[in-house]
Amino acid sequence: MTRGPYRRIKWILLAVTLGVYYTVPFIRWDRGPGQPSQAVLLDLDRGRFHLFSLELWPQDVTYVMGLLILAAFILFLMNAVAGRLWCGYLCPQTVWTDLFLAVERLIEGDRRERLRLDAAPWTMEKIALRTMKHAIWLLIAWWTGGAWVLYFADAPTLVAQLATYQAPPVAYVAILTLTATTYGLAGHMREQVCTYMCPWPRIQAALTDEHAYNILYRDDRGEPRVSAKQAATLRAAGRPAGDCVDCFACVVACPSGIDIRDGLQMDCIQCGLCIDACDATMDRLGRPTGLIGYDTEANRRSRAAGAGPVSRPVRPRTLLYAASIAGIGGIMLYGLATRSFTGMSVLHDRNPLYVSLSDGAVRNGYTVRLSNKRPGERRYALTIDGLPHARLDVVGGIPGDLPVPSDATQEFRVLVVAPADAAPAASVPLTFRIADAATGETASVVDTFKAPTP
């Protein structure tokens, strides 16, 4: 098993990311009476996304789009600075594959022992080891799917329902689907997903440049490759000998099975395990480490030309990505800080557009929908602007006192009547305004008042 700083970093990130994924659904958050108490909850039944004290409605889909754009620019910045950091350390496929491989090593041993087991005939011991491995893989995959559905319902309640077979059928279908995909992708396909199914290796090639750090082999120091004994003999004779002893430790450590000495390749997920393997070999030989490490193409060319090291992590590309991240993040934070908890939409009747009354007055009908995004009932006052002397009526209600329940929307049938002496000659803009006296929040929508053309 490969050991070293990059392997430790991967273990730490694996523990943190999986710990967050499996435990977050059970974190409680008090939102008051009648509100869900789960800190992170995607409530599809009510159309709400709860993130601690933040609550997003379907109308807030722009924030979801903003998060996706923000995530894309963060990914671009990571790639511009240090290549496929996401792929090597944080991608769910990488994290779960590492977990599955750890189980495989624990049960079947290191790579040599696993190869011997693969070639050995089927015995009771081999059947027992394989059965144990796949059973644990399926258990991890099952709990992965189970944890995912807990984000869509109250976790303790859903766990009890699942245990007593009283959960909704869709929950069992989702768990089985995610169990199968996790078991197949992390247990069997592994880095083939990164190479053949994921589009990012192909996209990142267009986003990188010569100053981006990637895991590279220092061929100026490692070539020509000779064994340790041959290197001593050649150097004693004044002939060139590289530090690479061609031990293939980097190839064995690579989860994709590539040879990093052949140059940067699409299959490489930049996980750093080849660095740990090569450094361990250099330590045993008493040679400097860093034969394989994070480097840039510009730095390699500079060394080949006999010049000094070149490092440009701050350049127009990275500045543009960082500025985009800051700008988008700032806009989203400002929008969240200033967003209204009151919403209104107005829909004009389509048939008929207007009604001419017997006294010459003209009446228009509207459906007004009010949204209350706060806990607790609120009462709104509805007024109109743009049509002097018009009368405002609410069917079954009072314009100055329209109640809307907590965390809900309410429709009202609204009639606007323009007297005969004040009826417009054609369509005119009409502004609907609501106000909550308790909080001071207001909202307005502009629609039209239709009238017969003379």
N, C-alpha and C positions, 0 to 999 in steps of 0.2 A: 504494500500500500504506500502511495506517495505521501511524504510528509514534508512540511515546510510552511513558510508564512502564507502563501497563497491558498494552500489547502486549509489552513486555520481560518483564514478570512471566509472561505466558502462554508466551513462548518458554522461559523458564527452567524453568517447571513442566513444559512439554512434554518438554524434554530430560531432566529428572530422572525423571519418571514412566516414560517410554519406556525410559530407560537401566536403571531398576530392573527393569522388566518383561522386557526382553530378556536381561539379564545374570545375574539371580538364579539361574536353573537351572544355571549353570556354576560357581557358588561351591561349593567343596569344604568338607567338615566331617568330621573324623576322629571316628568313634564306636566304633572298635575293630574287631577281627577279625570278619568275618562280618556286619557292619552296613553299611547303605548310606552312601556317602560324599558324598551330595548334601545341601547345607545345607537346602534347602527341597524337600520331596518328599512328594507324596500317593501313598503306596504302596497302591493298591487291591488288589493280589494278597495282601498280608499284612494288610490292614486297619489301616494305620498312617499317621499324619500326622507328618512330621518337620519341625520348625522349629528349626534349629540344634541346641541341646542339649535342646530340648523335644520330647517324643514323646507323641502322643495316640492312644489306642486307640478303637475304636467305643464302648466304655463311657463314654468321656469326651465324649460328644456334648453334654453340658450346657455345656461350655466353648465349643463352637461356637455354641450358642444364646445364651450370654452375650455373645460377640463380636458377633453380629447385633443384639442389643438395645443393646449399647454403641454400635455404629455408628449405629443409629437415633437415639439421644439426641444423639450428636455432630452428626448432620445437623440435628436440631431446634435445637440450640444455634447452629449456624452460621446457620440461617435466622432465628432470633430476633435475632441480632446484626447480620448484614449480608446478609440476603436469600439469593439463590441463588448463594452463593459456590461451592458444589460444582458446580453446573451450568456456571458460567462459566469455571472454571479447572481442575477436577480430574476431572470426569466422563469416563470413557473415550470416550464418544461425542464430546465436545468436543475431547479431546486428539487423537484420530485424525482428526477432521474438520479440525482445524488443520493437521495434517501433510499431509493430502491437498490442502488449499487451497494450502499452501506449494509443493507440487509443481506444482500447476496454474499458480500465478503464475510460477514459475521457467520453465516451458515456454511458456506462452501469453501471459504478460505481465499487466499490471494489468487492472482491470475494463473500462476503455474498450477496450483491445486485445482482450480476450476477447469483448466484445460485437461488435466489428467482425469478429472471426474467426467468431463464430456466424452472422452475417448474410452472410458471404462465401460464394461458391460453392465446391464441393468441388474443390480443386486438389491437386496432389501435396504441396505444402507443408502444406496443412491436414490432409491424411491423415497425413502424417508426424508432425506435432505431436500430433494426437489419438492416433495409435498409440503414440507415446512416452509420453504422459501415462497412458493406460490401462494400458500395460505396467508402468510404475513403480507405479501404484496396485495392480495385481494382485501385483506382487512384494512390496510392503509388506503387503498382505492375506495373502499366502501365508506370509510370515515371521511374521506375527502369529499365525496358526493353528499354525504349526510351533513357535513359542515356547511356546504354551499347552500342547501335549501334552508338552513337556519337563518340566513340573512333575509328571508322573505316572509318569516312568521316569527312569533314569539318563541325563542329558542327552548326554554324549559317546557313550555306547553307542547310544542311540536315534538320534542324528544319523548315525552310521555305518550303522546298519540302514536308515534312511530313504534314504540315498544309494545303498545297494546293493540296494534293494527287498527287504529281508529283515525289515522291521518288521511288526508285527501289522496285519492289515487295518483294525482299528478306529482305528489311528493315522492311516492315510491318509484314512479317512472323516471323522474329526474335523478334520483339517487342511483338507480340501476344504470342509466345512461352514462352518468359521470363516473361510476365505478368501472364500467367497461372501457371508457375512453382513457381514464387514468392508468388502468392496468395495462392497456395495450400500448399507449404512447410512452409511458415512463418505464414500463417493465420490458417491453420487447422492441419498440421502434427506436427509442432513445434519441441519439444524435441524428438519426435518419430524418426525424421530424425537422431538425434545424437545417439539414442539407437540402431536402427535397420538398418539404411541405411549407416551410416558413419563407415568406418573400423577403424578409429583412436582409439576409446575406447578399441578395442581388441589389437591393435598394441602397444599402450602406456603401457599396462600391462607388456609387455616384456621388456620395456625400463626403467621402474622405479625401484627404490630400496628402502631400508629402510631409506635412508637419504634424499629422495625427500620430499619436503613439499607438503602436501595435506590438504584439509579441513577435520578435524577429530573432533570427539566428545571426550571430556576428561572424560571417564567413571570413572577414579579414583576419580574425583571430583564430578561428577554428580550422581553417584549411591550410595545408592538406591534412586529411584525417589519417591518423596512424595510431597504433596501440601505444600504451605508455612506454613499453620497453623500446619499441622502434623509435619513438620520439626522442628518448634519451640518446640513442645511438646516432640518429640523424643530427641532433643538435651538437653532439660532441664532434661530429665531422664537419660542422659548419653548414649543414644543409637545412632547409626550412622544414618545420614540423608544426602542425597545428595543435591546439589544445583539445580538439574533439577526438575522442578515442573510438568513435563509432560503436558505442555500447548499446545504442538503440533504447536507452532508458527513456528518452523523450517520446519515442514512438509508443512504447509500452504504456506510459502514463497518460497519453492523449486519449480521451474518451472517443474521439472520432477516428483514431487510428492513423492519422496523417503524420508525415515527417516534416516538422517545421523547418528543417534545414533545406527543404526544397523551395522555400520562400512563402510569402503570404498566400493563403489559399481560402477559397470560399467555405470549405468545410470547417475551418478553424473557428471555434467559438470563443477564443481568447480567454480561456479559463485559468491560465497560469500554471497548470499542473506540470507542463513540460519544463517550466523554469525551476520549480522545486526539484524535479527529478535530475536535471542537469546540474544544478547547484550542489546537490548531494554527491554526485559523482566527482565534481571538481573538488569538494571538500576532502573526499577520501584520497584524491590524488595530490592534495596539497597545492592545487592551482587556484587562481582567482576565480570567483564566481562571476556570473553575469554573461556567460557565453551565450545563453538564451535569455532574453529579457525584453522589457518594454523599450522600444526604440522607434525612431522615425526614419523614413527613407531619406529625408534631407540630411540627417545626421550620418547615415551610412555613406552617402556620397561625399560628405565633407571629410570623413575619416579616410576614404579612399584617395582623396585629393591631397591628403596630408594636412588639412586644416583642422581647426579646433571644433569642439562640439557645437551643435546648432539646436536651439530649443526655442520654439515660438508658440507656446500654448495660447497666448493672447494675440489674436490676429483678426482681420475684418470679419471672417466667417464666425468665429466664436463670439465676437462682440455683437454681431447681428443677432445670433441666437439668444445670447444673454439678454440683450435689449428687448427682444420679442417676448421672452419669458417674463421679464419684469413688467413690460407694458400690458400684456394680456392678464397677468396675475393682478396688477394694479386695477385694471378696469373691472375685473370680476369682484375684487374686494370692495371697490367703491359701489358697484351695483348691489352687492349683498348688504352693505352698510346702509344704503339709502333706499332700498326697495320698499315698496308699500305692502302692507298686509291687507289692503282693501283692493278689490278688483270689481270692474263693471264692464259689461258688454251690452249692447243694444241692437236688437234685430227688428227692423221695420217690417210690418205686415206686407206680404207680397200680393195678396188677393183678398180684398181690394186694396189698392194703394191709399185711397182716401174714401171718405163717405161724406156726401153732401146732405146736410140735415134740412128739415122742412123750413127752418127759420133762416136759412142761408149760411149757417155756420158750416165749417169744414172740420171733420174729425179724422185723425190718424191714429192707428193702433201700433203699439210696440211691445216687444217682449224684452224686459230688462232683467238681466241676470247679475246678481250681486254675490261677491265672494268674500267670505270672512276667514282669513288665514290665522286668526288668533284663537287661543283657547278662551271660551266664554262667549255667550251671546252678545251681539252688538246690534244697535238700533241706529238706522241711517235716516237722514232727511234728504229727500229727492226734490230737486228744483230744476227748472229749465231756463235757458237764456236764448235770445235770438228771435223770439216771437212775442212782441208786446201784447198784453191783454189776453193772452191765451190761458185756458184753464187746464189744469193738470189733475187727472183722476187716476186712482189706482183701484182696480177691481178687487173688492174684498179687503181693502186696506186704506191707510192714511198716508199721503205723500210725506208728511213730516215725521213719520214713525214707522219705518219698515224694519221688522226684526229679521235677523239672519242668525241661525244657530252657530254654535262653536265649530270651527274647522269644517265649514260646509259652504255650499252655494245655494241660493234661493232665487227662484224665478218669480217675477211679478208682471201682471198684465197691466199696461199703462196706456191710458187714452189721453191724447192732447187735442183740445177743441179750440179752434180759432173762431171768434165771433164773426158774424157777417160783415161788420164794418171794419174788422181788422184782419180778415182773411187775406193772405198774400195772393198775388196774381199768378205765381208760379212756385216752383220748389225753392225753399230757402233753407240755409243751414240751421240746425237746431242743436243746441248743446245741452246735454243731460249732465247734471252735477249731483254727487252725493257727498255727504259730510257726516262724520261721526263726532258728535259733540263731546263724547267722553275722551277720545284720544286726539281729536283735532285733525285726523286724517281725512283727505278728500280724494276724489277721483272724478274724472270727466270723460265723456265720449261725445263726439260730434256725429250727428246723423242728419237726415233731411226731413222737412215737413213738406208733404206733397199737397198740391192744390190744383183744381182745374184751371187750364189755360184759357183765358178769355178769347 
